[in-house]
Amino acid sequence: MIGTRRWLSFGTFYLALLCAAAVAAVTHGAHAPGALGAPGSITERKEFKETLRFGAGATRRVDIDNYSGPVSIVGEDRDDVELTVSELVTADSADLLAAARRDVTLERSADGATVRVSACGPWTEHEGRGRGCCFHGWERLGYKVEYSISARVPRSVTLLASTVDGGDVHVEGVRGALRIENVNGSVSAHGVAGGGVFGTVNGNLEVWFAANPTAPSSFSNVNGDIDVEFRPGLAADVRLKTLNGEMWSDFEYASLPMLGKVDRQQGRFVYTNNHTAALRIAGGGPELRFETVNGEIRLRRNGK
């Protein structure tokens, strides 16, 4: 049950995130509504499954880094990574379809204790200039490649899960150091534990903890709500930034002093705290940071 909420309203800012087998079916000559260059475009669909096994190493890690399309990850009692991928390629011509096949790949590797799955293409880092620096959109290329990536991973693992466009990121039942990010889509993480970084730009952010965070964690958004559910007994130091929204808490708290900045303007001293607030829940603990621009921040208590 959710307890009686206390309401706060603060003023802020945020960050701009990320600058960034077996063939089931192949379809040629089909046109989907809204596809690139319709009508007369070409689409190909493929699906495959693959099992990736860890090598020697103390801490197992899984990195799944998509670009266009959703990512879904489930933690289970297992010792490998079961990967399922659905690929959709749309192109304006056969030559552009061949270019898509040449230029866009889904790289998979198992290197010691780390398993990596990464969509590589025109957005990939170029000469140190950053991910997405030279990518101007699929329309200019005349083709688009989307991957829908699902994975079943060990329950206790260090995890990176991200995408940029055209899909949500969902993680369930993983306990470890987490980094779960999106740009144009929602992020949801259910039944997780440990802590880490959770963020999106355009979409809602929802995190339900099976055990309260044991490490500093951040929750970031620009256009959407931040909704985080903790277990009873939460003890944390909370930092907040918000511009156009409200904050709701099921937990009693005490306000902490903020270190502001003093500037001299037109002969006067002006004190600012950059629209931030600081709270202590219970006796304090790991620092939890919440930053949003357009949306609410909700701190819920799961009373079960």
Contacts in CASP RR format, 6 or more apart in sequence:
PFRMAT RR
TARGET T0000
AUTHOR 0000-0000-0000
METHOD contacts of the structure
MODEL  1
MIGTRRWLSFGTFYLALLCAAAVAAVTHGAHAPGALGAPGSITERKEFKE
TLRFGAGATRRVDIDNYSGPVSIVGEDRDDVELTVSELVTADSADLLAAA
RRDVTLERSADGATVRVSACGPWTEHEGRGRGCCFHGWERLGYKVEYSIS
ARVPRSVTLLASTVDGGDVHVEGVRGALRIENVNGSVSAHGVAGGGVFGT
VNGNLEVWFAANPTAPSSFSNVNGDIDVEFRPGLAADVRLKTLNGEMWSD
FEYASLPMLGKVDRQQGRFVYTNNHTAALRIAGGGPELRFETVNGEIRLR
RNGK
1 303 0 8 1.000
1 304 0 8 1.000
2 250 0 8 1.000
2 300 0 8 1.000
2 301 0 8 1.000
2 303 0 8 1.000
3 250 0 8 1.000
3 301 0 8 1.000
3 303 0 8 1.000
4 250 0 8 1.000
5 248 0 8 1.000
5 249 0 8 1.000
5 250 0 8 1.000
6 248 0 8 1.000
6 249 0 8 1.000
6 250 0 8 1.000
6 252 0 8 1.000
6 253 0 8 1.000
7 246 0 8 1.000
7 247 0 8 1.000
7 248 0 8 1.000
8 240 0 8 1.000
8 246 0 8 1.000
8 247 0 8 1.000
8 248 0 8 1.000
8 249 0 8 1.000
8 277 0 8 1.000
9 245 0 8 1.000
9 246 0 8 1.000
9 247 0 8 1.000
10 240 0 8 1.000
10 241 0 8 1.000
10 242 0 8 1.000
10 247 0 8 1.000
10 275 0 8 1.000
10 276 0 8 1.000
10 277 0 8 1.000
11 241 0 8 1.000
11 242 0 8 1.000
11 243 0 8 1.000
11 245 0 8 1.000
11 275 0 8 1.000
12 240 0 8 1.000
12 241 0 8 1.000
12 242 0 8 1.000
12 243 0 8 1.000
12 274 0 8 1.000
12 275 0 8 1.000
12 276 0 8 1.000
12 291 0 8 1.000
12 292 0 8 1.000
12 293 0 8 1.000
13 241 0 8 1.000
13 243 0 8 1.000
13 274 0 8 1.000
13 275 0 8 1.000
13 291 0 8 1.000
13 293 0 8 1.000
14 220 0 8 1.000
14 221 0 8 1.000
14 222 0 8 1.000
14 241 0 8 1.000
14 291 0 8 1.000
14 292 0 8 1.000
14 293 0 8 1.000
15 220 0 8 1.000
15 291 0 8 1.000
16 201 0 8 1.000
16 222 0 8 1.000
17 181 0 8 1.000
17 182 0 8 1.000
17 183 0 8 1.000
17 199 0 8 1.000
17 200 0 8 1.000
17 201 0 8 1.000
17 220 0 8 1.000
17 222 0 8 1.000
18 131 0 8 1.000
18 162 0 8 1.000
18 164 0 8 1.000
18 181 0 8 1.000
18 183 0 8 1.000
18 201 0 8 1.000
19 130 0 8 1.000
19 131 0 8 1.000
19 132 0 8 1.000
19 133 0 8 1.000
20 67 0 8 1.000
20 123 0 8 1.000
20 130 0 8 1.000
20 131 0 8 1.000
20 132 0 8 1.000
20 164 0 8 1.000
20 183 0 8 1.000
21 47 0 8 1.000
21 48 0 8 1.000
21 49 0 8 1.000
21 50 0 8 1.000
21 85 0 8 1.000
22 47 0 8 1.000
22 48 0 8 1.000
22 49 0 8 1.000
23 46 0 8 1.000
23 47 0 8 1.000
23 48 0 8 1.000
24 45 0 8 1.000
24 46 0 8 1.000
24 47 0 8 1.000
24 48 0 8 1.000
25 45 0 8 1.000
25 46 0 8 1.000
25 47 0 8 1.000
26 44 0 8 1.000
26 45 0 8 1.000
26 46 0 8 1.000
27 43 0 8 1.000
27 44 0 8 1.000
27 45 0 8 1.000
28 42 0 8 1.000
28 43 0 8 1.000
28 44 0 8 1.000
29 40 0 8 1.000
29 41 0 8 1.000
29 42 0 8 1.000
29 43 0 8 1.000
30 42 0 8 1.000
30 43 0 8 1.000
31 38 0 8 1.000
31 39 0 8 1.000
31 40 0 8 1.000
31 41 0 8 1.000
31 43 0 8 1.000
32 38 0 8 1.000
32 41 0 8 1.000
32 43 0 8 1.000
32 90 0 8 1.000
35 41 0 8 1.000
35 43 0 8 1.000
35 90 0 8 1.000
36 90 0 8 1.000
36 91 0 8 1.000
36 92 0 8 1.000
36 138 0 8 1.000
36 139 0 8 1.000
36 142 0 8 1.000
36 143 0 8 1.000
36 144 0 8 1.000
37 92 0 8 1.000
37 142 0 8 1.000
40 92 0 8 1.000
41 90 0 8 1.000
41 91 0 8 1.000
41 92 0 8 1.000
42 90 0 8 1.000
42 91 0 8 1.000
42 92 0 8 1.000
42 93 0 8 1.000
42 94 0 8 1.000
42 97 0 8 1.000
43 88 0 8 1.000
43 89 0 8 1.000
43 90 0 8 1.000
43 91 0 8 1.000
44 87 0 8 1.000
44 88 0 8 1.000
44 89 0 8 1.000
44 97 0 8 1.000
45 86 0 8 1.000
45 87 0 8 1.000
45 88 0 8 1.000
45 89 0 8 1.000
46 86 0 8 1.000
46 87 0 8 1.000
47 84 0 8 1.000
47 85 0 8 1.000
47 86 0 8 1.000
47 87 0 8 1.000
48 84 0 8 1.000
48 85 0 8 1.000
48 87 0 8 1.000
49 82 0 8 1.000
49 83 0 8 1.000
49 84 0 8 1.000
49 85 0 8 1.000
50 83 0 8 1.000
50 85 0 8 1.000
50 108 0 8 1.000
51 80 0 8 1.000
51 81 0 8 1.000
51 82 0 8 1.000
51 83 0 8 1.000
52 80 0 8 1.000
52 81 0 8 1.000
52 83 0 8 1.000
52 108 0 8 1.000
52 109 0 8 1.000
52 110 0 8 1.000
52 115 0 8 1.000
52 117 0 8 1.000
53 79 0 8 1.000
53 80 0 8 1.000
53 81 0 8 1.000
53 110 0 8 1.000
54 60 0 8 1.000
54 79 0 8 1.000
54 80 0 8 1.000
54 81 0 8 1.000
54 110 0 8 1.000
54 112 0 8 1.000
54 113 0 8 1.000
54 114 0 8 1.000
54 115 0 8 1.000
55 110 0 8 1.000
55 112 0 8 1.000
55 113 0 8 1.000
56 112 0 8 1.000
56 113 0 8 1.000
57 112 0 8 1.000
57 113 0 8 1.000
58 113 0 8 1.000
59 113 0 8 1.000
59 158 0 8 1.000
60 113 0 8 1.000
60 114 0 8 1.000
60 115 0 8 1.000
60 154 0 8 1.000
60 156 0 8 1.000
60 157 0 8 1.000
60 158 0 8 1.000
61 113 0 8 1.000
61 114 0 8 1.000
61 115 0 8 1.000
61 157 0 8 1.000
61 158 0 8 1.000
61 159 0 8 1.000
61 160 0 8 1.000
62 73 0 8 1.000
62 81 0 8 1.000
62 114 0 8 1.000
62 115 0 8 1.000
62 116 0 8 1.000
62 151 0 8 1.000
62 153 0 8 1.000
62 154 0 8 1.000
62 157 0 8 1.000
62 158 0 8 1.000
62 159 0 8 1.000
62 160 0 8 1.000
63 114 0 8 1.000
63 115 0 8 1.000
63 116 0 8 1.000
63 117 0 8 1.000
63 118 0 8 1.000
63 159 0 8 1.000
63 160 0 8 1.000
64 71 0 8 1.000
64 73 0 8 1.000
64 116 0 8 1.000
64 117 0 8 1.000
64 118 0 8 1.000
64 149 0 8 1.000
64 151 0 8 1.000
64 159 0 8 1.000
64 160 0 8 1.000
64 161 0 8 1.000
64 162 0 8 1.000
65 116 0 8 1.000
65 117 0 8 1.000
65 118 0 8 1.000
65 119 0 8 1.000
65 160 0 8 1.000
65 162 0 8 1.000
66 119 0 8 1.000
66 147 0 8 1.000
66 149 0 8 1.000
66 162 0 8 1.000
66 163 0 8 1.000
66 164 0 8 1.000
67 119 0 8 1.000
67 121 0 8 1.000
67 123 0 8 1.000
67 147 0 8 1.000
67 163 0 8 1.000
67 164 0 8 1.000
67 165 0 8 1.000
68 119 0 8 1.000
68 138 0 8 1.000
68 144 0 8 1.000
68 145 0 8 1.000
68 146 0 8 1.000
68 147 0 8 1.000
68 163 0 8 1.000
68 164 0 8 1.000
68 165 0 8 1.000
68 166 0 8 1.000
68 167 0 8 1.000
69 146 0 8 1.000
69 147 0 8 1.000
69 148 0 8 1.000
69 149 0 8 1.000
69 163 0 8 1.000
69 165 0 8 1.000
69 166 0 8 1.000
69 167 0 8 1.000
70 148 0 8 1.000
70 149 0 8 1.000
70 163 0 8 1.000
70 166 0 8 1.000
70 167 0 8 1.000
70 168 0 8 1.000
70 169 0 8 1.000
70 170 0 8 1.000
71 149 0 8 1.000
71 150 0 8 1.000
71 151 0 8 1.000
71 161 0 8 1.000
71 162 0 8 1.000
71 163 0 8 1.000
71 167 0 8 1.000
71 168 0 8 1.000
71 169 0 8 1.000
71 170 0 8 1.000
72 149 0 8 1.000
72 150 0 8 1.000
72 151 0 8 1.000
72 169 0 8 1.000
72 170 0 8 1.000
72 171 0 8 1.000
73 150 0 8 1.000
73 151 0 8 1.000
73 152 0 8 1.000
73 153 0 8 1.000
73 159 0 8 1.000
73 161 0 8 1.000
73 170 0 8 1.000
73 171 0 8 1.000
73 172 0 8 1.000
73 174 0 8 1.000
74 150 0 8 1.000
74 151 0 8 1.000
74 152 0 8 1.000
74 153 0 8 1.000
74 171 0 8 1.000
74 172 0 8 1.000
74 173 0 8 1.000
74 174 0 8 1.000
75 152 0 8 1.000
75 153 0 8 1.000
75 154 0 8 1.000
75 155 0 8 1.000
75 157 0 8 1.000
75 172 0 8 1.000
75 173 0 8 1.000
75 174 0 8 1.000
76 152 0 8 1.000
76 153 0 8 1.000
76 154 0 8 1.000
76 155 0 8 1.000
77 154 0 8 1.000
77 155 0 8 1.000
78 152 0 8 1.000
78 153 0 8 1.000
78 154 0 8 1.000
78 155 0 8 1.000
79 154 0 8 1.000
80 154 0 8 1.000
81 110 0 8 1.000
81 115 0 8 1.000
81 151 0 8 1.000
81 152 0 8 1.000
81 153 0 8 1.000
81 154 0 8 1.000
82 151 0 8 1.000
82 152 0 8 1.000
83 108 0 8 1.000
83 117 0 8 1.000
83 149 0 8 1.000
83 150 0 8 1.000
83 151 0 8 1.000
84 149 0 8 1.000
84 150 0 8 1.000
84 151 0 8 1.000
85 106 0 8 1.000
85 147 0 8 1.000
85 148 0 8 1.000
85 149 0 8 1.000
85 150 0 8 1.000
86 147 0 8 1.000
86 148 0 8 1.000
87 106 0 8 1.000
87 145 0 8 1.000
87 146 0 8 1.000
87 147 0 8 1.000
87 148 0 8 1.000
88 145 0 8 1.000
88 146 0 8 1.000
88 148 0 8 1.000
89 97 0 8 1.000
89 100 0 8 1.000
89 101 0 8 1.000
89 104 0 8 1.000
89 143 0 8 1.000
89 144 0 8 1.000
89 145 0 8 1.000
89 146 0 8 1.000
90 143 0 8 1.000
90 144 0 8 1.000
91 97 0 8 1.000
91 99 0 8 1.000
91 100 0 8 1.000
91 142 0 8 1.000
91 143 0 8 1.000
91 144 0 8 1.000
92 142 0 8 1.000
92 143 0 8 1.000
96 141 0 8 1.000
96 142 0 8 1.000
96 143 0 8 1.000
97 143 0 8 1.000
99 141 0 8 1.000
99 143 0 8 1.000
100 141 0 8 1.000
100 143 0 8 1.000
100 144 0 8 1.000
100 145 0 8 1.000
103 121 0 8 1.000
103 122 0 8 1.000
104 119 0 8 1.000
104 120 0 8 1.000
104 121 0 8 1.000
104 122 0 8 1.000
104 145 0 8 1.000
105 119 0 8 1.000
105 120 0 8 1.000
105 121 0 8 1.000
106 117 0 8 1.000
106 118 0 8 1.000
106 119 0 8 1.000
106 120 0 8 1.000
106 147 0 8 1.000
106 149 0 8 1.000
107 116 0 8 1.000
107 117 0 8 1.000
107 118 0 8 1.000
107 119 0 8 1.000
107 120 0 8 1.000
108 115 0 8 1.000
108 116 0 8 1.000
108 117 0 8 1.000
109 115 0 8 1.000
109 116 0 8 1.000
110 116 0 8 1.000
115 153 0 8 1.000
117 149 0 8 1.000
117 151 0 8 1.000
119 145 0 8 1.000
119 147 0 8 1.000
122 134 0 8 1.000
122 135 0 8 1.000
122 141 0 8 1.000
123 131 0 8 1.000
123 132 0 8 1.000
123 134 0 8 1.000
123 135 0 8 1.000
123 164 0 8 1.000
124 131 0 8 1.000
124 132 0 8 1.000
125 131 0 8 1.000
125 132 0 8 1.000
125 133 0 8 1.000
126 133 0 8 1.000
126 134 0 8 1.000
138 144 0 8 1.000
146 166 0 8 1.000
153 159 0 8 1.000
153 174 0 8 1.000
155 173 0 8 1.000
155 174 0 8 1.000
155 175 0 8 1.000
156 174 0 8 1.000
156 175 0 8 1.000
156 176 0 8 1.000
157 174 0 8 1.000
157 176 0 8 1.000
158 176 0 8 1.000
158 177 0 8 1.000
158 178 0 8 1.000
159 171 0 8 1.000
159 174 0 8 1.000
159 176 0 8 1.000
159 177 0 8 1.000
159 178 0 8 1.000
159 179 0 8 1.000
159 180 0 8 1.000
160 179 0 8 1.000
160 180 0 8 1.000
161 169 0 8 1.000
161 171 0 8 1.000
161 178 0 8 1.000
161 179 0 8 1.000
161 180 0 8 1.000
161 181 0 8 1.000
162 169 0 8 1.000
162 179 0 8 1.000
162 180 0 8 1.000
162 181 0 8 1.000
162 182 0 8 1.000
163 169 0 8 1.000
163 182 0 8 1.000
163 183 0 8 1.000
163 185 0 8 1.000
164 182 0 8 1.000
164 183 0 8 1.000
164 184 0 8 1.000
165 183 0 8 1.000
165 184 0 8 1.000
166 184 0 8 1.000
166 185 0 8 1.000
167 182 0 8 1.000
167 184 0 8 1.000
167 185 0 8 1.000
168 182 0 8 1.000
168 185 0 8 1.000
168 186 0 8 1.000
168 187 0 8 1.000
168 188 0 8 1.000
169 180 0 8 1.000
169 181 0 8 1.000
169 182 0 8 1.000
169 185 0 8 1.000
169 186 0 8 1.000
169 187 0 8 1.000
169 188 0 8 1.000
169 200 0 8 1.000
170 187 0 8 1.000
170 188 0 8 1.000
170 189 0 8 1.000
170 190 0 8 1.000
171 178 0 8 1.000
171 180 0 8 1.000
171 188 0 8 1.000
171 189 0 8 1.000
171 190 0 8 1.000
171 192 0 8 1.000
172 189 0 8 1.000
172 190 0 8 1.000
172 191 0 8 1.000
172 192 0 8 1.000
173 190 0 8 1.000
173 191 0 8 1.000
173 192 0 8 1.000
173 210 0 8 1.000
174 189 0 8 1.000
174 192 0 8 1.000
175 192 0 8 1.000
175 193 0 8 1.000
175 194 0 8 1.000
175 210 0 8 1.000
175 211 0 8 1.000
176 192 0 8 1.000
176 193 0 8 1.000
176 194 0 8 1.000
176 195 0 8 1.000
177 194 0 8 1.000
177 195 0 8 1.000
177 196 0 8 1.000
177 215 0 8 1.000
178 189 0 8 1.000
178 192 0 8 1.000
178 194 0 8 1.000
178 195 0 8 1.000
178 196 0 8 1.000
178 197 0 8 1.000
178 198 0 8 1.000
179 196 0 8 1.000
179 197 0 8 1.000
180 187 0 8 1.000
180 189 0 8 1.000
180 197 0 8 1.000
180 198 0 8 1.000
180 199 0 8 1.000
181 187 0 8 1.000
181 197 0 8 1.000
181 198 0 8 1.000
181 199 0 8 1.000
181 200 0 8 1.000
182 199 0 8 1.000
182 200 0 8 1.000
182 201 0 8 1.000
182 203 0 8 1.000
183 200 0 8 1.000
183 201 0 8 1.000
183 202 0 8 1.000
184 201 0 8 1.000
184 202 0 8 1.000
184 203 0 8 1.000
185 200 0 8 1.000
185 202 0 8 1.000
185 203 0 8 1.000
186 200 0 8 1.000
186 203 0 8 1.000
186 204 0 8 1.000
186 205 0 8 1.000
186 206 0 8 1.000
187 198 0 8 1.000
187 199 0 8 1.000
187 200 0 8 1.000
187 203 0 8 1.000
187 204 0 8 1.000
187 205 0 8 1.000
187 206 0 8 1.000
187 207 0 8 1.000
188 204 0 8 1.000
188 205 0 8 1.000
188 206 0 8 1.000
188 207 0 8 1.000
189 198 0 8 1.000
189 206 0 8 1.000
189 207 0 8 1.000
189 208 0 8 1.000
190 206 0 8 1.000
190 207 0 8 1.000
190 208 0 8 1.000
191 208 0 8 1.000
191 209 0 8 1.000
191 210 0 8 1.000
192 207 0 8 1.000
192 208 0 8 1.000
192 209 0 8 1.000
192 210 0 8 1.000
193 209 0 8 1.000
193 210 0 8 1.000
193 211 0 8 1.000
193 213 0 8 1.000
193 214 0 8 1.000
194 211 0 8 1.000
194 213 0 8 1.000
194 214 0 8 1.000
194 215 0 8 1.000
194 217 0 8 1.000
195 213 0 8 1.000
195 214 0 8 1.000
195 215 0 8 1.000
195 216 0 8 1.000
195 217 0 8 1.000
196 213 0 8 1.000
196 215 0 8 1.000
196 216 0 8 1.000
196 217 0 8 1.000
196 218 0 8 1.000
197 217 0 8 1.000
197 218 0 8 1.000
197 220 0 8 1.000
198 205 0 8 1.000
198 207 0 8 1.000
198 217 0 8 1.000
198 218 0 8 1.000
198 219 0 8 1.000
198 220 0 8 1.000
199 205 0 8 1.000
199 218 0 8 1.000
199 219 0 8 1.000
199 220 0 8 1.000
199 221 0 8 1.000
200 220 0 8 1.000
200 221 0 8 1.000
200 222 0 8 1.000
200 224 0 8 1.000
201 221 0 8 1.000
201 222 0 8 1.000
201 223 0 8 1.000
202 222 0 8 1.000
202 223 0 8 1.000
202 224 0 8 1.000
203 221 0 8 1.000
203 223 0 8 1.000
203 224 0 8 1.000
204 221 0 8 1.000
204 224 0 8 1.000
204 225 0 8 1.000
204 226 0 8 1.000
204 227 0 8 1.000
205 219 0 8 1.000
205 220 0 8 1.000
205 221 0 8 1.000
205 224 0 8 1.000
205 225 0 8 1.000
205 226 0 8 1.000
205 227 0 8 1.000
205 228 0 8 1.000
206 227 0 8 1.000
206 228 0 8 1.000
207 219 0 8 1.000
207 227 0 8 1.000
207 228 0 8 1.000
207 229 0 8 1.000
208 228 0 8 1.000
208 229 0 8 1.000
208 302 0 8 1.000
209 228 0 8 1.000
209 229 0 8 1.000
209 230 0 8 1.000
209 231 0 8 1.000
209 302 0 8 1.000
210 231 0 8 1.000
211 231 0 8 1.000
212 230 0 8 1.000
212 231 0 8 1.000
212 233 0 8 1.000
212 234 0 8 1.000
212 235 0 8 1.000
212 236 0 8 1.000
213 230 0 8 1.000
213 236 0 8 1.000
213 286 0 8 1.000
213 288 0 8 1.000
214 286 0 8 1.000
215 286 0 8 1.000
216 286 0 8 1.000
216 287 0 8 1.000
216 288 0 8 1.000
216 289 0 8 1.000
217 286 0 8 1.000
217 287 0 8 1.000
217 288 0 8 1.000
217 289 0 8 1.000
218 288 0 8 1.000
218 289 0 8 1.000
218 290 0 8 1.000
218 291 0 8 1.000
219 226 0 8 1.000
219 228 0 8 1.000
219 288 0 8 1.000
219 289 0 8 1.000
219 290 0 8 1.000
219 291 0 8 1.000
219 297 0 8 1.000
220 226 0 8 1.000
220 289 0 8 1.000
220 290 0 8 1.000
220 291 0 8 1.000
220 292 0 8 1.000
221 291 0 8 1.000
221 292 0 8 1.000
221 293 0 8 1.000
221 295 0 8 1.000
222 292 0 8 1.000
222 293 0 8 1.000
222 294 0 8 1.000
223 293 0 8 1.000
223 294 0 8 1.000
223 295 0 8 1.000
224 292 0 8 1.000
224 294 0 8 1.000
224 295 0 8 1.000
225 292 0 8 1.000
225 295 0 8 1.000
225 296 0 8 1.000
225 297 0 8 1.000
225 298 0 8 1.000
226 290 0 8 1.000
226 292 0 8 1.000
226 295 0 8 1.000
226 296 0 8 1.000
226 297 0 8 1.000
226 298 0 8 1.000
227 296 0 8 1.000
227 298 0 8 1.000
227 300 0 8 1.000
228 290 0 8 1.000
228 298 0 8 1.000
228 299 0 8 1.000
228 300 0 8 1.000
229 300 0 8 1.000
229 301 0 8 1.000
229 302 0 8 1.000
230 251 0 8 1.000
230 299 0 8 1.000
230 300 0 8 1.000
230 301 0 8 1.000
230 302 0 8 1.000
231 301 0 8 1.000
231 302 0 8 1.000
231 303 0 8 1.000
232 301 0 8 1.000
232 302 0 8 1.000
232 303 0 8 1.000
233 282 0 8 1.000
234 251 0 8 1.000
234 281 0 8 1.000
234 282 0 8 1.000
234 301 0 8 1.000
235 281 0 8 1.000
235 282 0 8 1.000
235 283 0 8 1.000
235 284 0 8 1.000
235 285 0 8 1.000
236 280 0 8 1.000
236 281 0 8 1.000
236 282 0 8 1.000
236 284 0 8 1.000
236 285 0 8 1.000
236 286 0 8 1.000
236 287 0 8 1.000
236 288 0 8 1.000
237 256 0 8 1.000
237 278 0 8 1.000
237 279 0 8 1.000
237 280 0 8 1.000
237 281 0 8 1.000
237 284 0 8 1.000
237 285 0 8 1.000
237 286 0 8 1.000
237 287 0 8 1.000
237 288 0 8 1.000
238 253 0 8 1.000
238 278 0 8 1.000
238 279 0 8 1.000
238 280 0 8 1.000
238 281 0 8 1.000
238 287 0 8 1.000
238 288 0 8 1.000
238 289 0 8 1.000
238 290 0 8 1.000
238 299 0 8 1.000
239 276 0 8 1.000
239 277 0 8 1.000
239 278 0 8 1.000
239 287 0 8 1.000
239 288 0 8 1.000
239 289 0 8 1.000
239 290 0 8 1.000
240 247 0 8 1.000
240 276 0 8 1.000
240 277 0 8 1.000
240 278 0 8 1.000
240 279 0 8 1.000
240 289 0 8 1.000
240 290 0 8 1.000
240 291 0 8 1.000
240 297 0 8 1.000
241 274 0 8 1.000
241 275 0 8 1.000
241 276 0 8 1.000
241 289 0 8 1.000
241 290 0 8 1.000
241 291 0 8 1.000
241 292 0 8 1.000
242 275 0 8 1.000
242 290 0 8 1.000
242 291 0 8 1.000
242 292 0 8 1.000
242 293 0 8 1.000
242 295 0 8 1.000
242 297 0 8 1.000
243 275 0 8 1.000
243 292 0 8 1.000
243 293 0 8 1.000
243 294 0 8 1.000
244 293 0 8 1.000
244 294 0 8 1.000
244 295 0 8 1.000
245 292 0 8 1.000
245 294 0 8 1.000
245 295 0 8 1.000
245 296 0 8 1.000
245 297 0 8 1.000
246 296 0 8 1.000
246 297 0 8 1.000
247 277 0 8 1.000
247 290 0 8 1.000
247 296 0 8 1.000
247 297 0 8 1.000
247 298 0 8 1.000
247 299 0 8 1.000
248 296 0 8 1.000
248 297 0 8 1.000
248 298 0 8 1.000
248 299 0 8 1.000
249 279 0 8 1.000
249 298 0 8 1.000
249 299 0 8 1.000
250 299 0 8 1.000
250 300 0 8 1.000
250 301 0 8 1.000
251 281 0 8 1.000
251 282 0 8 1.000
251 299 0 8 1.000
251 301 0 8 1.000
252 281 0 8 1.000
253 279 0 8 1.000
253 280 0 8 1.000
253 281 0 8 1.000
254 279 0 8 1.000
254 280 0 8 1.000
255 277 0 8 1.000
255 278 0 8 1.000
255 279 0 8 1.000
255 280 0 8 1.000
256 278 0 8 1.000
256 279 0 8 1.000
256 280 0 8 1.000
257 278 0 8 1.000
258 273 0 8 1.000
258 276 0 8 1.000
258 277 0 8 1.000
258 278 0 8 1.000
259 273 0 8 1.000
260 271 0 8 1.000
260 272 0 8 1.000
260 273 0 8 1.000
260 274 0 8 1.000
261 271 0 8 1.000
261 272 0 8 1.000
261 273 0 8 1.000
261 274 0 8 1.000
262 269 0 8 1.000
262 270 0 8 1.000
262 271 0 8 1.000
263 269 0 8 1.000
263 270 0 8 1.000
263 272 0 8 1.000
264 270 0 8 1.000
290 297 0 8 1.000
END
